[in-house]
Amino acid sequence: MTTVVSAKELSLTFETNDGPVQALSEVSLDINKGEFVSFIGPSGCGKTTFLRVIADLEQPTGGAISINGKTPAEARQNRDYGYVFQAAALLPWRTVERNVALPLEIMGLSTAEQQHRISRTLEMVNLTGFEQKYPWQLSGGMQQRASIARALAFDADLLLMDEPFGALDEIVRDHLNAQLLELWAKTEKTIAFVTHSIPEAVYLSTKIVVMSPRPGRVTDIIDSPLPRERPLDIRETPEFLEVAHRVREGLRAGHSYADE
């Protein structure tokens, strides 16, 4: 099995005016090709920080990390990953089509290649027909789908997703969860996904990484026994509830939200 992300005793301490803050403490973890790995834990446990280290947006202060055998800086320069943020972060003066085109323009791709990739990725996220709409003309869920299309446009094998559905209502979130699983099945991308939601983590993932409050440590790594084909009603099955219980126990073992 090919390892895409490999972290060995990874630590990160921020220097602040109030003294050092340890965000990550000796995190060791492998993410393999084609896996859907969710990170769950209380606020401040280092979930987003870990994603930002992968993306070369934060620098670790201890341990080691590699992406496809490269440093995070080399992986960034090689465009080895796409990043979907908590907010859609679409440029309001650009249409959906031109927002998706932005990384392709930076890459210097031809107009014909840009158009091909834009059409393909918008079809993947069910936004065909909305190319000329502006972000303010879209619902929150559609904006996030456009953001996902932009991250997919340059065809990196690794997709980093930082709570992309956290601000959406439950009905829209369920719909997008199901769509994301379909997209994952079609593209066979490797996905690292940050969430606060236990049902979301269990429904989406092949592997769930449970983290403790600061300093962020891994308290459990759960390989999901659920099949890759997952209708929404799988969440009512004993198998699903058993995994959710183990996640809850892992969170409790690393201290509950109330103890944070």
N, C-alpha and C positions, 0 to 999 in steps of 0.2 A: 504493500500500500504506500502511495506517495505522500510524504508529509509536506504540507503547504506552509504551515506556521509551526515553528518549534520554539518554545520558551523554556529556558533552564534557569531556575532559581532567580527569576526576574524580579527586581525591586526598583522602586522609584520613590524618592523623597523630594518633596517640594520645599524650597526655602521661602519662608514667609516672614513678614514683620513680627509675627508672634512666635517665631521659631520654626524648626523643621516639622513638616507634616508628611508622614509616611503613607503614601497612597497605595502602594503595592509591596507585598512582602514575600519574597521567595516563591513566586508563582512558576510552577513547572507544568507545561501543557503542550500537547501536540494536536494540531488540527489537520486531518488528512483530506486528501482530494475528494471532493464530492460530498463531504459531510455538511450537515446543517447544525451548527453549534450555537446554542443560546447561552448567554451569561445572565444570571439572575442573582440578585442580592439587594440589600437595602441601599438607599441613597448614600453616596460617599464610600462605597465599598471598592471602587476601582474598576468597575465594569467598563465605563467609557474611557478611562485612562488607559486600560489595556488595549482597546481598539485604537486609541490615538498613538500608542507606542508602535503598533503594527504599521500605522499610516505615516510614521516618522513626524508626527505632530508634537510628540513629547519624547524626551530622551531618558532612557533608564539610567539609574545610578548604580545598579548592580545586576549581576547575572548576564544572560545573553539571550538574544532573540534573532531568528532568521525567517525570511519569507522566500520560499522557493530556493533555499540555500544561499540567499543574499542578505545583506544588511537591509534594514528598513529604508535607508536613504537610496540604496541601489534599486530596491523594489519600487520606490516612488518614481525614480527617474525612468525606470523601465515600464511604468504604468501597469504594474502587476495587479492592481486592485481598483475597484470603484468604491466610493464612500457615499452612503445615504445618511444625512443628518436628521436630528429630531424634527427640525423645521424643514420644510421643502426647499427653502433658500433659492427660490426661482427669481430671476431678474424680472421685475414687473414691467419693464419697457420692452421685453422680448416676448414674442409669441412662444407657445409650447414648442413648436418646431425649432425656433432659434435658440431656446434654452437647451434643448437636447443637443443642438449643434455645437454649443460652446466648446466642450473639450475637443471636438473634432476639428474645429477651427484652429485651436491652439496646437493640435498635432500637425496641422498643415495638410490635411487630407483634401483631395480634389472635391469639387462641388458634387460630382456624380457619386463618389464614394460616400460623402456626407449624406446625400439624399437617400442612398440605399440603406445606410445604417439607421437613419432617423425613421424611415418607413418601417423597417424591420422591428426596431425596439418599441415604437409606439403601438404596433400591432401586438407585440408580446404583452403589453400592459393594458390592452383594450382601450387605447386612446386614438385609434384611427378615426379621422373625421374631426378631430379637435386641434389639428396642426396650427391653425391660424388664430386660435383663441389665446387670450392673455391670462396670466395666472389669476387675476381678480375675477375672471369669468368662470372659474372652476371651483368645485367644492373642495373641501380639505382633502378628502380621499383621492380625488383626481389630481390635485397638486402633488401629493406624495407619489402617485403613480408616475407622474411626469418626472419627478426627481429620481425615481428608480430607473426610468428609461434613460435619463442622462447618465447615470452611473453605469448602465449596461452598454451604452453606445460605443465605448472604445474597446469592448469585448474582452475585458480582463477576466481571468478565471476565478478571482477572489472578490467577493462582495462583502463589504463591511457595512453593517446597518445598526445605527445607534438610536434605538427606540423610535423607529419611523412612524409607528401607529399610536404612540402614547397619548397624543392630544385628541384622538378621534373617538367618537361615541362607539359603544359596544357593537351595534349592528354593523356599522361601516367597518369596524376593526375585524369582525368575524369574516366579512366578505373579502377584505384584503388579505387576511391570513390564508384563506382558501386559494385566492389568486396567486399569492406568493408561493405556495406549495406547487401549484401548477407550473409556474414560471421556473422554479427550481428543477422540477422534473424535466422540463423542456430543455433547459440550458445546461444542466449538470454542473452548475457553478458550485464553488465552495462558499458557504455563507457563514459569517460570524455575526451574531445578532444579539443586541443588548435589549433586555426587557425587565420590567418590574412585575409582569403578570405571570403567575404560575400556570394558568390554563394556556396562555399563549406559548410559553416556553415548552410545555409538554406537547402541545398540538403540533408545533412546527419542527421540533428538533430530532436529529438522530443522536445527539449528545447534549447533555445539559450540564453546565458548569455552575455550581452553587458557590457563591462567594460570601465571605464574612464582612462585617463592618470594619472600618479602617483600624489597623492597616489591612488592606485587601489581601485576603488569603483564599485559596481554594479549599472549601470544606468537604466537597463531594463532586465527583464526576460520574454522571449517570448515563450509561448507554441505553437508549430507548429500545424496548422490545416491540414497539408498535410497528405495523407495516408501513411502507413508504406511501401507499395509497391510503389517504386519511379523510373520509367524509367528516363534516362537522360533528355529526352525531356520535363519532368515536369517543367524544369527550364524556359520554354517559356510560362507557363500558368499564368493567372492573379493572381491566389492564391499565386504562388511562388513569383512573382514580388511584391506583396503586403507585404509579410513577409520581403523580401529583403529591401523594402523601410523603413519598421519599424526599421530594424537593422541599416540602414544608418542614420535614424533620431536619434536613440539612441546614435550612435557614435558622431553625430553632437552635441547632447545635452551635452555630456560629454567632449566636445571640439574636434575639428577636428584634423586630423593628422598634419595639417599645424600649428596648435596652440600649438603643443606638446612642 
